[in-house]
Amino acid sequence: MKETLRYLAGIAGPSGYGSNSTAEEVTQDCSCCLPSGHLTAIVTGATSGIGAETARVLAKRGVRIVIPARDLRRAGEVKEEIQKESPQAEIILLETDLSSLTSVKRFCADFLSLGLPLNILINNAGIFSQNLEFSEDKIEMTFATNYLGHFLLTEMLLERMIETAANTGIQGRIINVTSMIHSWVKRDAFSFNQMLHPKNYNGTRAYAQSKLANILHVKEMARQLKARNARVTINAVHPGIVKTGIIRAHKGFVTDSLFFIASKLLKSTSQGASTTCHVALSPQMEGVSGRYLADCNESNCSSLANDESEAQNLFKRTCALIYKRLGQPPKDVSSFVNIES
């Protein structure tokens, strides 16, 4: 109840920011702290919504932006919009379909071939599908896009991030954009094989499960990075419930009045992007890893999302699946479970 009241009132938390803070506000003092020369950030889902706003604000702060996009035309429009405001902004577009493991692998090869450093990886893209669909890898589309694609992206770019941090002395930051809806998932409903091939599909459940997986990914990656003494952190952020086209698209006769009322409580796109931008650039986040944040402050995720054994098991099963589908051996065969079990 206390957190709800703080959210509605927009009261600032320990970071100095709260639910009403915008992405520009939380980064306006970061420019003086940024190193000379470009930081490089990859932002998925940057062709619309909070992803586009995240890319715009980071570019305004002098960060080189790489946008993986399935729709390069729309990505080009976003690039043009950003450069109208920030003419010196460097925006790189590379074609990618996050639901396809092969496409993600190709994107990573294309990015690495550019020889650029990588300081920030923002796994922001997400879909919500009301109907059961499967990716080209024969995996449920929501899980494939929201979780598996970002997992592979992180795995394939991690060494470049660690290398960049070691060479520059600038801590790398990985950010998984998740949702408070992850807390709706019950332990007995979190089955890896069922998420891949659900028998009784429910769009909300599939979305919640993918967002829980995003947090568990953060928990296990944070543990591994700490064990390696790598100068890279990883955190999960809940952007809040944001006014987007998805919500408006579901308006109807009954929901018109409800939308009007609810819209007064929803965040703007810039408010929704604030926590991601804060975690990406704020000096306050130096050395902070494995946390769940909302409204630019640390918050509490579900007990299931905090389960270390669940996180390790999901990581192992995911690695086994991905490397099996790509025809490559796991990094350490002995550490992986049988994906068919």
Phi and psi in degrees as a GROMACS rama.xvg file:
@    title "Ramachandran Plot"
@    xaxis  label "Phi"
@    yaxis  label "Psi"
@TYPE xy
-62.7784  -41.314  LYS-2
-66.4477  -37.3646  GLU-3
-63.7457  -44.4848  THR-4
-64.2864  -39.3974  LEU-5
-63.8965  -39.4458  ARG-6
-63.7193  -49.6282  TYR-7
-63.7121  -35.1918  LEU-8
-84.5352  -11.6294  ALA-9
69.5081  26.7994  GLY-10
-70.877  133.347  ILE-11
-70.4143  144.904  ALA-12
-95.8406  -163.412  GLY-13
-56.9064  -28.5652  PRO-14
-72.4978  -16.1979  SER-15
96.0858  -0.73181  GLY-16
-125.781  162.35  TYR-17
-145.969  -161.171  GLY-18
-65.131  -24.6789  SER-19
-88.6225  -7.74503  ASN-20
-68.4058  143.187  SER-21
-102.442  165.121  THR-22
-60.8223  -37.8301  ALA-23
-68.0464  -40.185  GLU-24
-62.7755  -43.4723  GLU-25
-75.8998  -12.0976  VAL-26
-112.531  -1.10637  THR-27
-65.1103  -25.2552  GLN-28
-98.0276  4.21855  ASP-29
-84.1211  -24.5671  CYS-30
-56.7638  -39.3853  SER-31
-70.5786  -18.0731  CYS-32
-94.446  -13.1961  CYS-33
-75.727  145.987  LEU-34
-69.6105  156.89  PRO-35
-66.7596  146.302  SER-36
87.4346  170.792  GLY-37
-79.7278  137.888  HIS-38
-87.8808  150.803  LEU-39
-118.329  131.006  THR-40
-127.923  136.853  ALA-41
-100.24  128.66  ILE-42
-125.214  109.939  VAL-43
-81.494  155.59  THR-44
65.5662  31.8499  GLY-45
-93.4361  14.3721  ALA-46
-92.1971  -2.15951  THR-47
-164.54  170.413  SER-48
56.9657  -143.179  GLY-49
-70.1044  -22.4926  ILE-50
-66.6924  -44.3992  GLY-51
-65.2636  -39.5451  ALA-52
-67.0302  -39.3104  GLU-53
-60.0003  -46.9468  THR-54
-62.2178  -42.2627  ALA-55
-61.1282  -47.4837  ARG-56
-69.9245  -41.4982  VAL-57
-63.8124  -39.5037  LEU-58
-63.9049  -38.0659  ALA-59
-62.8528  -28.8252  LYS-60
-88.976  7.38351  ARG-61
93.4142  12.8729  GLY-62
-89.2037  132.905  VAL-63
-70.277  132.315  ARG-64
-114.215  129.738  ILE-65
-111.335  124.386  VAL-66
-112.981  110.597  ILE-67
-79.2017  129.055  PRO-68
-146.383  139.382  ALA-69
-78.753  -34.9436  ARG-70
-104.47  93.4021  ASP-71
-68.8112  -26.8306  LEU-72
-64.0568  -48.428  ARG-73
-65.0169  -38.9759  ARG-74
-61.285  -37.1252  ALA-75
-65.2988  -36.1354  GLY-76
-66.5047  -40.7312  GLU-77
-63.8813  -42.7874  VAL-78
-58.3619  -44.9044  LYS-79
-63.24  -41.2771  GLU-80
-64.468  -42.1113  GLU-81
-64.9586  -43.0452  ILE-82
-75.1868  -18.1248  GLN-83
-65.768  -39.7742  LYS-84
-82.2906  -37.971  GLU-85
-128.294  82.5594  SER-86
-56.4253  -27.6915  PRO-87
-86.1388  -3.55877  GLN-88
-63.773  136.173  ALA-89
-102.586  116.677  GLU-90
-122.84  124.027  ILE-91
-114.081  130.319  ILE-92
-110.133  131.775  LEU-93
-135.242  135.33  LEU-94
-71.9765  134.908  GLU-95
-157.396  141.801  THR-96
-118.741  106.876  ASP-97
-64.7885  -18.8764  LEU-98
-79.1369  -10.7036  SER-99
-108.71  119.629  SER-100
-62.9782  -37.8844  LEU-101
-64.4916  -41.053  THR-102
-66.4988  -41.2971  SER-103
-63.0958  -42.9934  VAL-104
-60.7601  -41.2438  LYS-105
-65.5716  -42.2011  ARG-106
-57.8895  -46.2264  PHE-107
-61.5264  -40.899  CYS-108
-63.8733  -41.6493  ALA-109
-64.0369  -43.347  ASP-110
-65.7212  -47.3831  PHE-111
-62.3913  -30.9885  LEU-112
-67.739  -18.6942  SER-113
-73.4457  -18.5371  LEU-114
72.2986  20.6163  GLY-115
-84.6254  154.243  LEU-116
-72.7902  167.656  PRO-117
-139.599  111.917  LEU-118
-98.9462  -35.6405  ASN-119
-134.655  130.276  ILE-120
-122.653  115.757  LEU-121
-111.102  105.404  ILE-122
-86.62  82.5723  ASN-123
-102.513  -30.9161  ASN-124
-58.7938  143.75  ALA-125
-160.181  147.661  GLY-126
-126.106  155.199  ILE-127
-127.398  116.766  PHE-128
-115.468  123.481  SER-129
-73.9739  -25.3643  GLN-130
-111.61  149.844  ASN-131
-70.3344  120.937  LEU-132
-133.654  156.453  GLU-133
-123.388  146.242  PHE-134
-76.7312  176.065  SER-135
-65.0991  -18.8016  GLU-136
-88.2554  8.38183  ASP-137
63.4878  39.1931  LYS-138
-121.518  141.437  ILE-139
-49.8111  132.33  GLU-140
-61.8739  -41.1081  MET-141
-63.6211  -46.5612  THR-142
-66.2704  -40.6746  PHE-143
-62.4522  -42.1151  ALA-144
-81.4304  -51.788  THR-145
-72.0546  -32.987  ASN-146
-114.695  -59.6216  TYR-147
-61.5241  -44.1041  LEU-148
-60.2956  -43.0522  GLY-149
-71.2309  -33.7933  HIS-150
-60.7217  -48.6437  PHE-151
-65.135  -41.5501  LEU-152
-55.8639  -46.8792  LEU-153
-64.4802  -44.7441  THR-154
-58.6769  -43.9913  GLU-155
-78.9368  -19.4599  MET-156
-106.704  -3.44319  LEU-157
-61.1973  -43.8165  LEU-158
-64.1574  -34.5172  GLU-159
-65.9451  -38.0164  ARG-160
-66.4347  -43.6729  MET-161
-63.818  -41.8523  ILE-162
-63.4505  -44.0534  GLU-163
-61.7612  -44.5345  THR-164
-63.3095  -41.4524  ALA-165
-66.6279  -38.1143  ALA-166
-77.1332  -29.8386  ASN-167
-105.806  -19.9135  THR-168
78.2513  6.72341  GLY-169
-100.476  123.918  ILE-170
-63.4548  132.263  GLN-171
-80.7631  151.355  GLY-172
-135.898  126.035  ARG-173
-110.619  135.375  ILE-174
-130.545  121.651  ILE-175
-100.842  119.68  ASN-176
-84.3761  119.811  VAL-177
-121.182  -150.195  THR-178
-159.514  150.259  SER-179
-65.0755  -14.947  MET-180
-66.1829  -12.8685  ILE-181
-58.0497  -28.0356  HIS-182
-71.8303  -10.6155  SER-183
-76.2332  -15.9506  TRP-184
-80.3468  126.901  VAL-185
-92.4604  151.753  LYS-186
-55.4048  -42.5763  ARG-187
-73.4442  -7.804  ASP-188
-101.881  -0.24687  ALA-189
-100.392  81.7405  PHE-190
-113.88  123.413  SER-191
-57.7072  -50.5722  PHE-192
-64.3315  -34.7105  ASN-193
-69.0326  -31.8863  GLN-194
-70.7798  -32.5693  MET-195
-71.8979  -44.1333  LEU-196
-137.63  76.6699  HIS-197
-66.0445  138.717  PRO-198
-84.9591  -41.5537  LYS-199
-119.048  94.9529  ASN-200
-78.3432  135.263  TYR-201
-136.332  121.484  ASN-202
-59.5888  -43.4317  GLY-203
-64.6472  -42.5502  THR-204
-63.8589  -42.7128  ARG-205
-62.1662  -41.806  ALA-206
-64.5338  -46.0705  TYR-207
-61.587  -41.0409  ALA-208
-64.3695  -40.0276  GLN-209
-65.7777  -35.349  SER-210
-75.2656  -31.4742  LYS-211
-65.4689  -42.7136  LEU-212
-60.442  -36.7731  ALA-213
-59.7786  -39.9395  ASN-214
-72.6906  -42.7158  ILE-215
-61.4518  -34.9849  LEU-216
-60.1306  -43.2308  HIS-217
-61.7799  -45.3795  VAL-218
-60.8787  -45.7731  LYS-219
-73.4901  -39.9491  GLU-220
-63.9209  -38.4372  MET-221
-61.2325  -41.1419  ALA-222
-63.3746  -44.7903  ARG-223
-66.7  -41.6308  GLN-224
-64.9645  -39.0984  LEU-225
-64.1614  -41.5362  LYS-226
-63.4685  -29.022  ALA-227
-88.8062  -4.30715  ARG-228
56.06  33.4904  ASN-229
-78.1972  142.205  ALA-230
-87.0735  53.327  ARG-231
-135.355  132.643  VAL-232
-110.23  161.14  THR-233
-142.703  132.365  ILE-234
-140.245  159.334  ASN-235
-109.266  140.314  ALA-236
-128.782  139.511  VAL-237
-102.431  115.103  HIS-238
-74.9318  -12.9026  PRO-239
97.5166  175.517  GLY-240
-90.2988  114.242  ILE-241
-107.015  144.755  VAL-242
-68.5233  108.196  LYS-243
-133.36  171.055  THR-244
-63.419  -26.4082  GLY-245
-61.6288  -45.2031  ILE-246
-66.0308  -44.6574  ILE-247
-64.4915  -33.1956  ARG-248
-65.2541  -21.2729  ALA-249
-98.797  11.3546  HIS-250
-69.9372  145.223  LYS-251
-151.378  -169.024  GLY-252
-56.4877  -43.0887  PHE-253
-77.4017  -34.4526  VAL-254
-88.2852  -8.97277  THR-255
-55.2754  -51.8207  ASP-256
-69.7921  -36.6502  SER-257
-64.9396  -38.203  LEU-258
-63.1826  -41.2702  PHE-259
-60.3905  -44.2381  PHE-260
-67.904  -48.0565  ILE-261
-64.3682  -33.6389  ALA-262
-62.6955  -22.2999  SER-263
-72.7884  -18.9304  LYS-264
-101.859  -14.401  LEU-265
-79.1144  156.474  LEU-266
-83.5732  153.555  LYS-267
-76.3644  167.336  SER-268
-59.7651  -40.4599  THR-269
-68.3296  -35.7587  SER-270
-68.1605  -35.9779  GLN-271
-66.3393  -30.4751  GLY-272
-86.0862  -6.56465  ALA-273
-63.6959  -43.1247  SER-274
-66.743  -41.5468  THR-275
-59.274  -46.7526  THR-276
-67.0448  -36.4947  CYS-277
-61.9037  -48.7551  HIS-278
-66.7067  -32.878  VAL-279
-70.1049  -36.3096  ALA-280
-121.442  -20.7439  LEU-281
-68.5812  134.216  SER-282
-60.4562  -24.6508  PRO-283
-61.5917  -24.0274  GLN-284
-92.7207  4.53952  MET-285
-59.2193  122.7  GLU-286
79.9364  -3.05881  GLY-287
-86.7402  124.292  VAL-288
-146.836  152.182  SER-289
74.6657  19.5431  GLY-290
-105.081  165.093  ARG-291
-117.074  124.326  TYR-292
-123.821  147.189  LEU-293
-143.666  142.324  ALA-294
53.6771  37.359  ASP-295
67.2616  17.8461  CYS-296
-135.92  153.145  ASN-297
-62.6173  141.191  GLU-298
-137.042  -177.351  SER-299
-105.561  130.343  ASN-300
-99.3689  178.817  CYS-301
-69.7432  161.377  SER-302
-62.9626  -34.4426  SER-303
-65.5001  -39.8197  LEU-304
-66.7825  -20.5984  ALA-305
-95.123  1.84459  ASN-306
-78.2604  109.412  ASP-307
-63.5156  -40.137  GLU-308
-67.8268  -36.034  SER-309
-65.3982  -40.2813  GLU-310
-64.8427  -43.9952  ALA-311
-66.4627  -40.9852  GLN-312
-64.8978  -43.5561  ASN-313
-62.8318  -41.4178  LEU-314
-60.7963  -47.0233  PHE-315
-64.0501  -44.8239  LYS-316
-66.2573  -36.9405  ARG-317
-66.2231  -45.0805  THR-318
-60.0928  -45.1533  CYS-319
-60.6598  -42.9967  ALA-320
-64.3418  -50.0221  LEU-321
-62.7167  -47.9032  ILE-322
-70.0211  -29.2051  TYR-323
-66.7655  -44.3652  LYS-324
-67.2303  -32.195  ARG-325
-88.2205  -2.92623  LEU-326
72.5665  27.1181  GLY-327
-121.043  146.726  GLN-328
-72.3173  148.195  PRO-329
-60.2778  160.141  PRO-330
-61.6019  -39.8898  LYS-331
-139.849  95.0759  ASP-332
-54.281  -37.7497  VAL-333
-65.9656  -19.9711  SER-334
-91.943  -2.55826  SER-335
-104.56  142.234  PHE-336
-82.7493  165.484  VAL-337
-74.4565  115.353  ASN-338
-65.5248  -21.744  ILE-339
-84.0694  -9.84942  GLU-340
